[in-house]
Amino acid sequence: MPVITISRQPGSLGDEFAHALAVRLGWELITRERIVSEFLSGFAGTHELQMLSESAKFYLHPGKDGKTFLEHLKQSLFEYTAGRPAVLMGFGSQVIFAGRPDALHIRVIAPESVRIGRIRQQYRVSEAEAKGILSTSDRKHKRFVSALFGADLTSETLYSLTVNTGDLSVGDCVEAVLALLRSREDSSRAEPDATPDVIRPEVHLNPAEPPVFKNSAEQEFARILDMYRIEWKYEPKTFPIEWDAEGNVTLAFSPDFYLTRFDTYIELTTMNQKYVTRKNKKAKKLRELYPGINIKIVYKKDYATLLERFRPPEADA
């Protein structure tokens, strides 16, 4: 079942957001307190539960069966969420469920000045005291995830979406996540076999008005595809294949056609040998850099044979 993990900065209204999202979805909210008291109670005694509530590293200690408390926790969470959707708040859940295709990982942040103001109001403290509270909380959150998972809590790559409550209300943030969920569901229905590490073009029916082709060969090829009712897109993707030392793209490849039914890109090569060699090199680099992409070069001889075979007969004089 789908899960949403929420990591939040202190003073970012992350708790309020998590509760509002769980209520809106009708999903169960799993907090750190529940994780310790419910999901570990079967593996840890009173003393061990107390240690787990105080020390992150204690999760790495083995229990009576030799498994660490962290291993027990992961197994319990996986089994529990297999049968029901849930919103998980904190506890490095974004790392525990990393790589799971039905998981969304949300990071809730706010500008430091906004967070300080909220902490001052919440605890009725001075600005200096609020800064100290935030500094301590941020450090402890980061240390906890680092100690258990060896991950950087602030790394952007851990999250599907980051929401800023300095600009957005809690309600706005909830709507943003709901929109992302709907988009994922639509994409899943449209392309059930798509994988996140393979570039896929958007698939549409052939355009009612053909695009402006670069040459007559492309136009003829499109006509043949239409004749056989083969869906196609014209130059739908550009693949970077070379970069300079600074990371700027210096060479890219835009195959002429994409055949949606066959999940294959087609590059027409009807020019002289110099251009054929150049295109072959580009295609080779594309295959090396994007192994999930299928590309076929149609050479001049093959193309001429294809045209001759499918060219409509001329009308009698």
C-alpha positions, 0 to 999 in steps of 0.5 A, a space after each residue: 500500500 502507498 506510504 508518505 513519509 514526512 521530514 520537517 524542520 522544527 518551526 516549519 509547521 511540519 507536525 500540523 501538515 502531517 496531521 492535516 494530510 493524514 486526515 484529508 487522505 483518511 490514512 493512519 498517521 504513524 509518529 515517532 512515539 507510536 513507533 517506539 511504543 507499539 512497533 518495538 514493544 514486542 522486541 524490547 523490554 521496559 529498560 530497552 524501550 527507555 534506552 531507545 527513546 534516549 539514544 539513537 545508537 541503541 537501535 543498532 544493538 542486537 536483541 535477544 534473537 541477534 537482530 538489531 532493534 532497527 532491523 525489527 523496526 523496519 520489518 514491522 513497518 514494512 509488514 504493517 504498511 503492506 496492508 494499509 496506507 500510512 503517513 509516517 512522520 520523522 524517524 528517518 522514514 524517508 530512508 527506511 522506505 527509500 526506493 519503494 515505488 509507491 512511497 512519496 517523501 516530503 520535506 517541510 521547510 521554512 526560512 530561518 526567520 519564520 521558524 524563529 518567529 514561530 518558536 518564539 511564539 510557541 515557547 515565549 522565548 527571546 530571539 536568542 533563545 529561539 535560535 538556540 532551540 532551533 540549533 539544538 533541534 536541527 543538530 539532533 535531527 540530523 545526528 539521529 538520521 546520520 547515526 542510524 542510516 548514514 544519511 544526510 537529513 538535508 540531502 535534497 535527493 531523499 525527497 520527492 517534494 519539498 514544501 516551504 511553509 514560509 510561502 505556503 499555508 498548511 492547506 496549500 501544502 496538503 493540496 500540493 501533495 494531493 496533486 502529486 499523488 493524483 499525477 502519479 496515479 495517472 502516470 501509473 495507469 498510462 504507463 504501467 511498465 515504465 521505470 524511473 531510471 528510463 527516459 520515456 517520452 509522452 505518448 500521443 496519437 499522431 498529430 492532426 497537422 504534421 510537424 515541419 519536417 527538416 527534409 522530404 525523407 522525414 515527411 515520406 517516412 511519416 506518411 508510411 507510418 501513418 499508412 500502417 497506423 503506427 503511432 509516432 512522435 517527431 523528435 520528442 526527446 533530446 539526449 545529452 551525450 557529451 559535457 564539458 568539465 563544468 558540466 555544460 552539455 556540448 553535444 546532444 542527439 535528437 532522434 527523428 521519430 519515436 514509435 510508441 508501439 515498439 518503444 523505439 527511436 528511429 534516426 533516418 540517415 539518407 545523406 553521405 558517409 560522413 554524416 552516417 559515421 557521425 550519426 552512428 557515433 552519436 547512436 553508440 554514445 546514446 546506447 552507452 549512456 541510456 541503456 534502457 533506450 532502443 534506437 535504430 538507424 535506418 540507412 539510405 539503402 534500407 530507406 530507399 527500398 522501403 520507399 519503393 515498396 510502399 510508394 503509391 502507384 502513379 495515376 494513369 495518364 
